[in-house]
Amino acid sequence: MLNALLDHTTAAQAAEAHRHAYNAAFEELGLSWHWDAATYARLQAQAHGRDGVRAYLETEQSHLLRAYEADFLVDAIETAKARCHASMANSRARPAPHGSCASASLTRLAA
């Protein structure tokens, strides 16, 4: 029973860390998106990782697909998310405010 509770808690913390990393990646890329817990849970129920990002792009941000290839956007978001997640994991701190893992040399995708 305790192991199941710990597994659930660990899974919830991991999901929350990934959600914060996505939000930091969006900020880094200049995207004015923010996934709250409900949005992230809905996307995870539909698809995970790259497929979830693609589904969000196609349903919630389809206007961007007129200017950018979906694969380009998904790659940029997933790369930034991985970098932000690694930075957060290495610091072992609570997720920092938006833009904390922003790269000064990164060109913003959208205003």
Backbone as XML, in Angstrom:
<?xml version="1.0"?>
<chain id="A" units="angstrom">
  <residue number="1" name="MET">
    <atom name="N" x="0.828" y="-1.195" z="0.000"/>
    <atom name="CA" x="0.000" y="0.000" z="0.000"/>
    <atom name="C" x="0.869" y="1.254" z="0.000"/>
  </residue>
  <residue number="2" name="LEU">
    <atom name="N" x="1.870" y="1.283" z="0.870"/>
    <atom name="CA" x="2.758" y="2.438" z="0.940"/>
    <atom name="C" x="3.545" y="2.590" z="-0.361"/>
  </residue>
  <residue number="3" name="ASN">
    <atom name="N" x="3.994" y="1.481" z="-0.931"/>
    <atom name="CA" x="4.724" y="1.533" z="-2.202"/>
    <atom name="C" x="3.860" y="2.109" z="-3.312"/>
  </residue>
  <residue number="4" name="ALA">
    <atom name="N" x="2.587" y="1.718" z="-3.348"/>
    <atom name="CA" x="1.677" y="2.240" z="-4.367"/>
    <atom name="C" x="1.483" y="3.745" z="-4.195"/>
  </residue>
  <residue number="5" name="LEU">
    <atom name="N" x="1.373" y="4.187" z="-2.964"/>
    <atom name="CA" x="1.234" y="5.617" z="-2.678"/>
    <atom name="C" x="2.490" y="6.372" z="-3.093"/>
  </residue>
  <residue number="6" name="LEU">
    <atom name="N" x="3.654" y="5.818" z="-2.765"/>
    <atom name="CA" x="4.913" y="6.455" z="-3.147"/>
    <atom name="C" x="5.076" y="6.488" z="-4.663"/>
  </residue>
  <residue number="7" name="ASP">
    <atom name="N" x="4.707" y="5.397" z="-5.340"/>
    <atom name="CA" x="4.787" y="5.363" z="-6.803"/>
    <atom name="C" x="3.888" y="6.428" z="-7.419"/>
  </residue>
  <residue number="8" name="HIS">
    <atom name="N" x="2.681" y="6.579" z="-6.876"/>
    <atom name="CA" x="1.748" y="7.587" z="-7.382"/>
    <atom name="C" x="2.299" y="8.991" z="-7.133"/>
  </residue>
  <residue number="9" name="THR">
    <atom name="N" x="2.828" y="9.211" z="-5.956"/>
    <atom name="CA" x="3.398" y="10.515" z="-5.625"/>
    <atom name="C" x="4.582" y="10.827" z="-6.524"/>
  </residue>
  <residue number="10" name="THR">
    <atom name="N" x="5.452" y="9.858" z="-6.721"/>
    <atom name="CA" x="6.616" y="10.055" z="-7.586"/>
    <atom name="C" x="6.186" y="10.334" z="-9.021"/>
  </residue>
  <residue number="11" name="ALA">
    <atom name="N" x="5.200" y="9.603" z="-9.511"/>
    <atom name="CA" x="4.698" y="9.822" z="-10.871"/>
    <atom name="C" x="4.076" y="11.210" z="-11.005"/>
  </residue>
  <residue number="12" name="ALA">
    <atom name="N" x="3.335" y="11.633" z="-9.999"/>
    <atom name="CA" x="2.712" y="12.961" z="-10.034"/>
    <atom name="C" x="3.774" y="14.052" z="-10.011"/>
  </residue>
  <residue number="13" name="GLN">
    <atom name="N" x="4.827" y="13.858" z="-9.200"/>
    <atom name="CA" x="5.908" y="14.842" z="-9.152"/>
    <atom name="C" x="6.655" y="14.889" z="-10.482"/>
  </residue>
  <residue number="14" name="ALA">
    <atom name="N" x="6.871" y="13.745" z="-11.093"/>
    <atom name="CA" x="7.558" y="13.707" z="-12.393"/>
    <atom name="C" x="6.720" y="14.407" z="-13.456"/>
  </residue>
  <residue number="15" name="ALA">
    <atom name="N" x="5.424" y="14.158" z="-13.467"/>
    <atom name="CA" x="4.543" y="14.813" z="-14.437"/>
    <atom name="C" x="4.554" y="16.323" z="-14.235"/>
  </residue>
  <residue number="16" name="GLU">
    <atom name="N" x="4.523" y="16.748" z="-12.984"/>
    <atom name="CA" x="4.546" y="18.186" z="-12.686"/>
    <atom name="C" x="5.868" y="18.814" z="-13.130"/>
  </residue>
  <residue number="17" name="ALA">
    <atom name="N" x="6.978" y="18.097" z="-12.942"/>
    <atom name="CA" x="8.281" y="18.607" z="-13.381"/>
    <atom name="C" x="8.311" y="18.753" z="-14.906"/>
  </residue>
  <residue number="18" name="HIS">
    <atom name="N" x="7.735" y="17.794" z="-15.609"/>
    <atom name="CA" x="7.692" y="17.885" z="-17.072"/>
    <atom name="C" x="6.796" y="19.044" z="-17.520"/>
  </residue>
  <residue number="19" name="ARG">
    <atom name="N" x="5.682" y="19.245" z="-16.832"/>
    <atom name="CA" x="4.788" y="20.353" z="-17.179"/>
    <atom name="C" x="5.506" y="21.688" z="-16.985"/>
  </residue>
  <residue number="20" name="HIS">
    <atom name="N" x="6.225" y="21.836" z="-15.878"/>
    <atom name="CA" x="6.980" y="23.070" z="-15.646"/>
    <atom name="C" x="8.070" y="23.247" z="-16.700"/>
  </residue>
  <residue number="21" name="ALA">
    <atom name="N" x="8.697" y="22.160" z="-17.111"/>
    <atom name="CA" x="9.730" y="22.247" z="-18.145"/>
    <atom name="C" x="9.133" y="22.682" z="-19.472"/>
  </residue>
  <residue number="22" name="TYR">
    <atom name="N" x="7.949" y="22.171" z="-19.811"/>
    <atom name="CA" x="7.284" y="22.632" z="-21.034"/>
    <atom name="C" x="6.992" y="24.127" z="-20.950"/>
  </residue>
  <residue number="23" name="ASN">
    <atom name="N" x="6.459" y="24.577" z="-19.824"/>
    <atom name="CA" x="6.146" y="26.001" z="-19.676"/>
    <atom name="C" x="7.399" y="26.863" z="-19.777"/>
  </residue>
  <residue number="24" name="ALA">
    <atom name="N" x="8.510" y="26.412" z="-19.207"/>
    <atom name="CA" x="9.771" y="27.147" z="-19.330"/>
    <atom name="C" x="10.244" y="27.151" z="-20.786"/>
  </residue>
  <residue number="25" name="ALA">
    <atom name="N" x="10.055" y="26.042" z="-21.477"/>
    <atom name="CA" x="10.440" y="25.968" z="-22.895"/>
    <atom name="C" x="9.598" y="26.929" z="-23.732"/>
  </residue>
  <residue number="26" name="PHE">
    <atom name="N" x="8.316" y="26.992" z="-23.451"/>
    <atom name="CA" x="7.456" y="27.925" z="-24.192"/>
    <atom name="C" x="7.946" y="29.357" z="-24.009"/>
  </residue>
  <residue number="27" name="GLU">
    <atom name="N" x="8.275" y="29.695" z="-22.777"/>
    <atom name="CA" x="8.787" y="31.037" z="-22.484"/>
    <atom name="C" x="10.097" y="31.284" z="-23.218"/>
  </residue>
  <residue number="28" name="GLU">
    <atom name="N" x="10.979" y="30.309" z="-23.171"/>
    <atom name="CA" x="12.275" y="30.434" z="-23.839"/>
    <atom name="C" x="12.107" y="30.681" z="-25.331"/>
  </residue>
  <residue number="29" name="LEU">
    <atom name="N" x="11.119" y="30.037" z="-25.921"/>
    <atom name="CA" x="10.892" y="30.147" z="-27.357"/>
    <atom name="C" x="10.018" y="31.344" z="-27.734"/>
  </residue>
  <residue number="30" name="GLY">
    <atom name="N" x="9.573" y="32.093" z="-26.754"/>
    <atom name="CA" x="8.755" y="33.270" z="-27.033"/>
    <atom name="C" x="7.307" y="32.941" z="-27.324"/>
  </residue>
  <residue number="31" name="LEU">
    <atom name="N" x="6.870" y="31.762" z="-26.919"/>
    <atom name="CA" x="5.473" y="31.362" z="-27.116"/>
    <atom name="C" x="4.682" y="31.742" z="-25.871"/>
  </residue>
  <residue number="32" name="SER">
    <atom name="N" x="3.573" y="32.394" z="-26.050"/>
    <atom name="CA" x="2.784" y="32.859" z="-24.904"/>
    <atom name="C" x="1.800" y="31.779" z="-24.455"/>
  </residue>
  <residue number="33" name="TRP">
    <atom name="N" x="2.299" y="30.572" z="-24.345"/>
    <atom name="CA" x="1.479" y="29.451" z="-23.903"/>
    <atom name="C" x="1.790" y="29.161" z="-22.445"/>
  </residue>
  <residue number="34" name="HIS">
    <atom name="N" x="0.807" y="28.615" z="-21.765"/>
    <atom name="CA" x="1.019" y="28.118" z="-20.406"/>
    <atom name="C" x="0.092" y="26.934" z="-20.209"/>
  </residue>
  <residue number="35" name="TRP">
    <atom name="N" x="0.673" y="25.783" z="-19.920"/>
    <atom name="CA" x="-0.131" y="24.601" z="-19.647"/>
    <atom name="C" x="-0.351" y="24.493" z="-18.151"/>
  </residue>
  <residue number="36" name="ASP">
    <atom name="N" x="-1.605" y="24.651" z="-17.730"/>
    <atom name="CA" x="-1.928" y="24.399" z="-16.331"/>
    <atom name="C" x="-2.049" y="22.887" z="-16.145"/>
  </residue>
  <residue number="37" name="ALA">
    <atom name="N" x="-2.253" y="22.463" z="-14.920"/>
    <atom name="CA" x="-2.292" y="21.025" z="-14.623"/>
    <atom name="C" x="-3.397" y="20.317" z="-15.394"/>
  </residue>
  <residue number="38" name="ALA">
    <atom name="N" x="-4.561" y="20.969" z="-15.526"/>
    <atom name="CA" x="-5.680" y="20.344" z="-16.238"/>
    <atom name="C" x="-5.367" y="20.179" z="-17.727"/>
  </residue>
  <residue number="39" name="THR">
    <atom name="N" x="-4.770" y="21.195" z="-18.331"/>
    <atom name="CA" x="-4.407" y="21.117" z="-19.747"/>
    <atom name="C" x="-3.385" y="20.015" z="-19.971"/>
  </residue>
  <residue number="40" name="TYR">
    <atom name="N" x="-2.373" y="19.971" z="-19.122"/>
    <atom name="CA" x="-1.334" y="18.952" z="-19.267"/>
    <atom name="C" x="-1.923" y="17.551" z="-19.099"/>
  </residue>
  <residue number="41" name="ALA">
    <atom name="N" x="-2.791" y="17.369" z="-18.120"/>
    <atom name="CA" x="-3.428" y="16.066" z="-17.902"/>
    <atom name="C" x="-4.272" y="15.662" z="-19.108"/>
  </residue>
  <residue number="42" name="ARG">
    <atom name="N" x="-4.999" y="16.617" z="-19.685"/>
    <atom name="CA" x="-5.821" y="16.326" z="-20.870"/>
    <atom name="C" x="-4.936" y="15.905" z="-22.032"/>
  </residue>
  <residue number="43" name="LEU">
    <atom name="N" x="-3.840" y="16.610" z="-22.244"/>
    <atom name="CA" x="-2.937" y="16.267" z="-23.337"/>
    <atom name="C" x="-2.285" y="14.909" z="-23.115"/>
  </residue>
  <residue number="44" name="GLN">
    <atom name="N" x="-1.903" y="14.620" z="-21.872"/>
    <atom name="CA" x="-1.280" y="13.332" z="-21.560"/>
    <atom name="C" x="-2.265" y="12.182" z="-21.740"/>
  </residue>
  <residue number="45" name="ALA">
    <atom name="N" x="-3.541" y="12.454" z="-21.523"/>
    <atom name="CA" x="-4.553" y="11.407" z="-21.719"/>
    <atom name="C" x="-4.721" y="11.092" z="-23.202"/>
  </residue>
  <residue number="46" name="GLN">
    <atom name="N" x="-4.460" y="12.077" z="-24.060"/>
    <atom name="CA" x="-4.601" y="11.897" z="-25.510"/>
    <atom name="C" x="-3.335" y="11.315" z="-26.121"/>
  </residue>
  <residue number="47" name="ALA">
    <atom name="N" x="-2.200" y="11.877" z="-25.774"/>
    <atom name="CA" x="-0.922" y="11.481" z="-26.366"/>
    <atom name="C" x="0.201" y="11.989" z="-25.470"/>
  </residue>
  <residue number="48" name="HIS">
    <atom name="N" x="1.377" y="11.393" z="-25.593"/>
    <atom name="CA" x="2.514" y="11.773" z="-24.761"/>
    <atom name="C" x="3.607" y="12.419" z="-25.603"/>
  </residue>
  <residue number="49" name="GLY">
    <atom name="N" x="4.411" y="13.264" z="-24.949"/>
    <atom name="CA" x="5.608" y="13.822" z="-25.569"/>
    <atom name="C" x="5.340" y="14.532" z="-26.874"/>
  </residue>
  <residue number="50" name="ARG">
    <atom name="N" x="6.101" y="14.150" z="-27.886"/>
    <atom name="CA" x="6.011" y="14.795" z="-29.204"/>
    <atom name="C" x="4.592" y="14.761" z="-29.753"/>
  </residue>
  <residue number="51" name="ASP">
    <atom name="N" x="3.914" y="13.629" z="-29.588"/>
    <atom name="CA" x="2.553" y="13.504" z="-30.115"/>
    <atom name="C" x="1.585" y="14.437" z="-29.399"/>
  </residue>
  <residue number="52" name="GLY">
    <atom name="N" x="1.800" y="14.634" z="-28.102"/>
    <atom name="CA" x="0.960" y="15.559" z="-27.349"/>
    <atom name="C" x="1.178" y="16.997" z="-27.779"/>
  </residue>
  <residue number="53" name="VAL">
    <atom name="N" x="2.438" y="17.356" z="-28.009"/>
    <atom name="CA" x="2.758" y="18.704" z="-28.483"/>
    <atom name="C" x="2.137" y="18.917" z="-29.865"/>
  </residue>
  <residue number="54" name="ARG">
    <atom name="N" x="2.277" y="17.942" z="-30.735"/>
    <atom name="CA" x="1.704" y="18.046" z="-32.081"/>
    <atom name="C" x="0.179" y="18.197" z="-32.008"/>
  </residue>
  <residue number="55" name="ALA">
    <atom name="N" x="-0.464" y="17.418" z="-31.163"/>
    <atom name="CA" x="-1.919" y="17.513" z="-31.020"/>
    <atom name="C" x="-2.320" y="18.897" z="-30.529"/>
  </residue>
  <residue number="56" name="TYR">
    <atom name="N" x="-1.566" y="19.439" z="-29.571"/>
    <atom name="CA" x="-1.850" y="20.784" z="-29.069"/>
    <atom name="C" x="-1.682" y="21.820" z="-30.184"/>
  </residue>
  <residue number="57" name="LEU">
    <atom name="N" x="-0.617" y="21.693" z="-30.943"/>
    <atom name="CA" x="-0.394" y="22.609" z="-32.060"/>
    <atom name="C" x="-1.559" y="22.569" z="-33.045"/>
  </residue>
  <residue number="58" name="GLU">
    <atom name="N" x="-1.965" y="21.375" z="-33.390"/>
    <atom name="CA" x="-3.009" y="21.218" z="-34.399"/>
    <atom name="C" x="-4.376" y="21.681" z="-33.922"/>
  </residue>
  <residue number="59" name="THR">
    <atom name="N" x="-4.654" y="21.541" z="-32.627"/>
    <atom name="CA" x="-5.984" y="21.891" z="-32.131"/>
    <atom name="C" x="-6.070" y="23.281" z="-31.503"/>
  </residue>
  <residue number="60" name="GLU">
    <atom name="N" x="-4.983" y="23.718" z="-30.849"/>
    <atom name="CA" x="-5.035" y="24.978" z="-30.103"/>
    <atom name="C" x="-4.228" y="26.116" z="-30.721"/>
  </residue>
  <residue number="61" name="GLN">
    <atom name="N" x="-3.248" y="25.782" z="-31.554"/>
    <atom name="CA" x="-2.356" y="26.803" z="-32.110"/>
    <atom name="C" x="-2.162" y="26.601" z="-33.622"/>
  </residue>
  <residue number="62" name="SER">
    <atom name="N" x="-3.209" y="26.178" z="-34.291"/>
    <atom name="CA" x="-3.090" y="25.814" z="-35.706"/>
    <atom name="C" x="-2.636" y="26.977" z="-36.585"/>
  </residue>
  <residue number="63" name="HIS">
    <atom name="N" x="-2.853" y="28.209" z="-36.154"/>
    <atom name="CA" x="-2.403" y="29.358" z="-36.940"/>
    <atom name="C" x="-0.887" y="29.348" z="-37.154"/>
  </residue>
  <residue number="64" name="LEU">
    <atom name="N" x="-0.139" y="28.780" z="-36.200"/>
    <atom name="CA" x="1.319" y="28.715" z="-36.348"/>
    <atom name="C" x="1.738" y="27.781" z="-37.472"/>
  </residue>
  <residue number="65" name="LEU">
    <atom name="N" x="0.875" y="26.838" z="-37.806"/>
    <atom name="CA" x="1.213" y="25.869" z="-38.857"/>
    <atom name="C" x="1.134" y="26.485" z="-40.254"/>
  </residue>
  <residue number="66" name="ARG">
    <atom name="N" x="0.630" y="27.709" z="-40.343"/>
    <atom name="CA" x="0.669" y="28.429" z="-41.623"/>
    <atom name="C" x="2.051" y="29.017" z="-41.871"/>
  </residue>
  <residue number="67" name="ALA">
    <atom name="N" x="2.807" y="29.237" z="-40.795"/>
    <atom name="CA" x="4.134" y="29.851" z="-40.915"/>
    <atom name="C" x="5.273" y="28.864" z="-40.677"/>
  </residue>
  <residue number="68" name="TYR">
    <atom name="N" x="5.020" y="27.813" z="-39.900"/>
    <atom name="CA" x="6.071" y="26.862" z="-39.520"/>
    <atom name="C" x="5.621" y="25.436" z="-39.805"/>
  </residue>
  <residue number="69" name="GLU">
    <atom name="N" x="6.576" y="24.599" z="-40.151"/>
    <atom name="CA" x="6.311" y="23.172" z="-40.281"/>
    <atom name="C" x="6.070" y="22.610" z="-38.882"/>
  </residue>
  <residue number="70" name="ALA">
    <atom name="N" x="5.131" y="21.701" z="-38.761"/>
    <atom name="CA" x="4.826" y="21.094" z="-37.465"/>
    <atom name="C" x="6.058" y="20.421" z="-36.869"/>
  </residue>
  <residue number="71" name="ASP">
    <atom name="N" x="6.816" y="19.691" z="-37.685"/>
    <atom name="CA" x="8.006" y="19.006" z="-37.172"/>
    <atom name="C" x="9.029" y="19.992" z="-36.612"/>
  </residue>
  <residue number="72" name="PHE">
    <atom name="N" x="9.191" y="21.139" z="-37.262"/>
    <atom name="CA" x="10.115" y="22.156" z="-36.782"/>
    <atom name="C" x="9.694" y="22.653" z="-35.401"/>
  </residue>
  <residue number="73" name="LEU">
    <atom name="N" x="8.413" y="22.967" z="-35.256"/>
    <atom name="CA" x="7.921" y="23.468" z="-33.966"/>
    <atom name="C" x="8.031" y="22.408" z="-32.879"/>
  </residue>
  <residue number="74" name="VAL">
    <atom name="N" x="7.630" y="21.188" z="-33.193"/>
    <atom name="CA" x="7.700" y="20.115" z="-32.203"/>
    <atom name="C" x="9.151" y="19.885" z="-31.783"/>
  </residue>
  <residue number="75" name="ASP">
    <atom name="N" x="10.065" y="19.846" z="-32.759"/>
    <atom name="CA" x="11.487" y="19.656" z="-32.437"/>
    <atom name="C" x="12.012" y="20.784" z="-31.555"/>
  </residue>
  <residue number="76" name="ALA">
    <atom name="N" x="11.667" y="22.024" z="-31.897"/>
    <atom name="CA" x="12.137" y="23.170" z="-31.110"/>
    <atom name="C" x="11.603" y="23.103" z="-29.686"/>
  </residue>
  <residue number="77" name="ILE">
    <atom name="N" x="10.335" y="22.779" z="-29.536"/>
    <atom name="CA" x="9.722" y="22.714" z="-28.210"/>
    <atom name="C" x="10.314" y="21.566" z="-27.399"/>
  </residue>
  <residue number="78" name="GLU">
    <atom name="N" x="10.428" y="20.401" z="-28.007"/>
    <atom name="CA" x="10.955" y="19.240" z="-27.277"/>
    <atom name="C" x="12.428" y="19.436" z="-26.900"/>
  </residue>
  <residue number="79" name="THR">
    <atom name="N" x="13.212" y="20.061" z="-27.772"/>
    <atom name="CA" x="14.620" y="20.326" z="-27.462"/>
    <atom name="C" x="14.740" y="21.305" z="-26.298"/>
  </residue>
  <residue number="80" name="ALA">
    <atom name="N" x="13.958" y="22.386" z="-26.350"/>
    <atom name="CA" x="13.978" y="23.366" z="-25.263"/>
    <atom name="C" x="13.451" y="22.755" z="-23.973"/>
  </residue>
  <residue number="81" name="LYS">
    <atom name="N" x="12.419" y="21.938" z="-24.067"/>
    <atom name="CA" x="11.852" y="21.280" z="-22.886"/>
    <atom name="C" x="12.879" y="20.363" z="-22.250"/>
  </residue>
  <residue number="82" name="ALA">
    <atom name="N" x="13.595" y="19.587" z="-23.050"/>
    <atom name="CA" x="14.614" y="18.675" z="-22.505"/>
    <atom name="C" x="15.713" y="19.456" z="-21.793"/>
  </residue>
  <residue number="83" name="ARG">
    <atom name="N" x="16.132" y="20.560" z="-22.389"/>
    <atom name="CA" x="17.164" y="21.407" z="-21.780"/>
    <atom name="C" x="16.658" y="21.991" z="-20.456"/>
  </residue>
  <residue number="84" name="CYS">
    <atom name="N" x="15.440" y="22.485" z="-20.439"/>
    <atom name="CA" x="14.871" y="23.062" z="-19.222"/>
    <atom name="C" x="14.676" y="21.994" z="-18.149"/>
  </residue>
  <residue number="85" name="HIS">
    <atom name="N" x="14.197" y="20.830" z="-18.546"/>
    <atom name="CA" x="13.989" y="19.748" z="-17.584"/>
    <atom name="C" x="15.321" y="19.327" z="-16.964"/>
  </residue>
  <residue number="86" name="ALA">
    <atom name="N" x="16.347" y="19.201" z="-17.784"/>
    <atom name="CA" x="17.672" y="18.829" z="-17.273"/>
    <atom name="C" x="18.200" y="19.896" z="-16.320"/>
  </residue>
  <residue number="87" name="SER">
    <atom name="N" x="18.013" y="21.156" z="-16.674"/>
    <atom name="CA" x="18.464" y="22.254" z="-15.814"/>
    <atom name="C" x="17.743" y="22.221" z="-14.476"/>
  </residue>
  <residue number="88" name="MET">
    <atom name="N" x="16.455" y="21.982" z="-14.503"/>
    <atom name="CA" x="15.669" y="21.912" z="-13.270"/>
    <atom name="C" x="16.088" y="20.708" z="-12.432"/>
  </residue>
  <residue number="89" name="ALA">
    <atom name="N" x="16.312" y="19.584" z="-13.082"/>
    <atom name="CA" x="16.710" y="18.371" z="-12.359"/>
    <atom name="C" x="18.089" y="18.548" z="-11.736"/>
  </residue>
  <residue number="90" name="ASN">
    <atom name="N" x="18.995" y="19.191" z="-12.471"/>
    <atom name="CA" x="20.352" y="19.402" z="-11.957"/>
    <atom name="C" x="20.369" y="20.357" z="-10.768"/>
  </residue>
  <residue number="91" name="SER">
    <atom name="N" x="19.504" y="21.334" z="-10.781"/>
    <atom name="CA" x="19.479" y="22.300" z="-9.682"/>
    <atom name="C" x="18.731" y="21.761" z="-8.474"/>
  </residue>
  <residue number="92" name="ARG">
    <atom name="N" x="17.898" y="20.741" z="-8.703"/>
    <atom name="CA" x="17.089" y="20.134" z="-7.637"/>
    <atom name="C" x="16.262" y="21.181" z="-6.890"/>
  </residue>
  <residue number="93" name="ALA">
    <atom name="N" x="15.954" y="22.245" z="-7.579"/>
    <atom name="CA" x="15.156" y="23.313" z="-6.976"/>
    <atom name="C" x="13.754" y="23.278" z="-7.572"/>
  </residue>
  <residue number="94" name="ARG">
    <atom name="N" x="12.872" y="24.002" z="-6.950"/>
    <atom name="CA" x="11.540" y="24.179" z="-7.519"/>
    <atom name="C" x="11.708" y="24.868" z="-8.855"/>
  </residue>
  <residue number="95" name="PRO">
    <atom name="N" x="10.799" y="24.613" z="-9.804"/>
    <atom name="CA" x="10.903" y="25.303" z="-11.089"/>
    <atom name="C" x="10.964" y="26.812" z="-10.893"/>
  </residue>
  <residue number="96" name="ALA">
    <atom name="N" x="11.920" y="27.419" z="-11.559"/>
    <atom name="CA" x="12.111" y="28.863" z="-11.447"/>
    <atom name="C" x="11.059" y="29.589" z="-12.278"/>
  </residue>
  <residue number="97" name="PRO">
    <atom name="N" x="10.948" y="30.876" z="-12.109"/>
    <atom name="CA" x="9.992" y="31.656" z="-12.889"/>
    <atom name="C" x="10.241" y="31.495" z="-14.383"/>
  </residue>
  <residue number="98" name="HIS">
    <atom name="N" x="9.233" y="31.849" z="-15.146"/>
    <atom name="CA" x="9.308" y="31.744" z="-16.603"/>
    <atom name="C" x="10.618" y="32.291" z="-17.140"/>
  </residue>
  <residue number="99" name="GLY">
    <atom name="N" x="11.161" y="31.589" z="-18.144"/>
    <atom name="CA" x="12.360" y="32.057" z="-18.819"/>
    <atom name="C" x="13.648" y="31.753" z="-18.099"/>
  </residue>
  <residue number="100" name="SER">
    <atom name="N" x="13.599" y="30.959" z="-17.059"/>
    <atom name="CA" x="14.789" y="30.724" z="-16.256"/>
    <atom name="C" x="15.872" y="29.959" z="-16.988"/>
  </residue>
  <residue number="101" name="CYS">
    <atom name="N" x="15.511" y="29.159" z="-17.955"/>
    <atom name="CA" x="16.533" y="28.410" z="-18.678"/>
    <atom name="C" x="16.638" y="28.923" z="-20.105"/>
  </residue>
  <residue number="102" name="ALA">
    <atom name="N" x="16.246" y="30.169" z="-20.301"/>
    <atom name="CA" x="16.286" y="30.766" z="-21.633"/>
    <atom name="C" x="17.718" y="30.926" z="-22.118"/>
  </residue>
  <residue number="103" name="SER">
    <atom name="N" x="17.868" y="30.720" z="-23.391"/>
    <atom name="CA" x="19.173" y="30.894" z="-24.018"/>
    <atom name="C" x="19.193" y="32.244" z="-24.715"/>
  </residue>
  <residue number="104" name="ALA">
    <atom name="N" x="20.209" y="33.028" z="-24.432"/>
    <atom name="CA" x="20.304" y="34.367" z="-25.013"/>
    <atom name="C" x="20.452" y="34.302" z="-26.525"/>
  </residue>
  <residue number="105" name="SER">
    <atom name="N" x="20.983" y="33.211" z="-27.051"/>
    <atom name="CA" x="21.225" y="33.133" z="-28.491"/>
    <atom name="C" x="20.040" y="32.557" z="-29.256"/>
  </residue>
  <residue number="106" name="LEU">
    <atom name="N" x="19.000" y="32.113" z="-28.570"/>
    <atom name="CA" x="17.872" y="31.481" z="-29.233"/>
    <atom name="C" x="16.974" y="32.535" z="-29.854"/>
  </residue>
  <residue number="107" name="THR">
    <atom name="N" x="16.648" y="32.363" z="-31.098"/>
    <atom name="CA" x="15.723" y="33.258" z="-31.758"/>
    <atom name="C" x="14.309" y="32.843" z="-31.368"/>
  </residue>
  <residue number="108" name="ARG">
    <atom name="N" x="13.514" y="33.799" z="-30.954"/>
    <atom name="CA" x="12.148" y="33.521" z="-30.560"/>
    <atom name="C" x="11.313" y="33.156" z="-31.785"/>
  </residue>
  <residue number="109" name="LEU">
    <atom name="N" x="10.403" y="32.197" z="-31.610"/>
    <atom name="CA" x="9.563" y="31.740" z="-32.697"/>
    <atom name="C" x="8.398" y="32.678" z="-32.973"/>
  </residue>
  <residue number="110" name="ALA">
    <atom name="N" x="7.821" y="33.186" z="-31.904"/>
    <atom name="CA" x="6.632" y="34.019" z="-32.072"/>
    <atom name="C" x="6.626" y="35.094" z="-31.002"/>
  </residue>
  <residue number="111" name="ALA">
    <atom name="N" x="5.966" y="36.162" z="-31.298"/>
    <atom name="CA" x="5.875" y="37.249" z="-30.313"/>
    <atom name="C" x="4.652" y="37.083" z="-29.459"/>
  </residue>
</chain>
